[in-house]
Amino acid sequence: MKHHCGDWGRTIIIQTPSSRTRSGISLPELKDHATIVSTALSLKYGVKPQQNIAIIGHNSIQYAIAFFAAVPLGAGVTALAPDNSSSDFSYSLSSAASQLVFVDKLAMPVVRKGCGTRSMNPRNIMVNDDTAIGYTSLATLVNEVIISYHNVITQLIITSLLLFVPFIY
């Protein structure tokens, strides 16, 4: 990760080694996304302190979001290079006792094969960058949490209206 030197490094610029493209995210945006994903990991996946989450991928904003989502939960993070073999992934994930795996879409076939030898639930494999059929992405987690927050807020508004507004018959 490269930190933008203007504005005291408040914008994180990430450049992937395989491309010349650069993408950036502000620190408040990173915090917001990581908090949302952290909430989803806790509520939907039951991540608890001392559990392990593996992140397999190249340098990307999604990698940073996944990392900073795991840390507040007290979960350990195992970082693995995406160009390992399926047997390497199987060994690494087993020895780290990883409960969840975040993976780049390009490494998905090899990781899926490695996770298959461990009998890992496909629900616990999430794609960092884009959706793959049958797998959850970070963007999906963010959207699910935002929608559930909106639903809770709507229910609270309706409940408060019903409690404090007299019925007209």
C-alpha positions, 0 to 999 in steps of 0.5 A: 500500500502506498499512502498519499502524502497530501492531507497527512495520508488520509487517502490510501492509494493502492496499486496492484503489482500486475497492473498500472491502475491505481485506486484510492479510498479515504481513511474514513471510507476504509473505516466505514466499509471495514466496520460494515464488513466486521458487523457482517462477519460477527452477526452473519458468520459468528466470527469471534476472538481467536478465530482465524480468517485467511486473506488470499489475494493481491494488494487491493482495497478489498484486501485492506477492508477484509483485514481491518474488518477482522482485527476489531473482532479479535480474529487472527488474519493469515495472509497467503499469496494467491499463486500457491498450489491447492495443496499449499492452500489446503495445508496452510488453511488447515494449520491456521485453522481458518474459519473464513477465506477471502480470496481474489476471483482469479485465485478462486479455482485453486483455492476452492480445490484446496478448501475442498480437501478440508471440507470447508463450507463454500459459504465460508469462502468469500470473493474479494473483488467481484462476485463469483456464482455461488460465493459471497463478495465483500460488496454483497456483505456491505449491501446486506448490512446496509439494507438490514440497517435501513430495515431496522431504522424503518421498523423503529420509525413505524413503531415510534409512529404507532406508539406516539400518534393517536389512531384516527377511527 
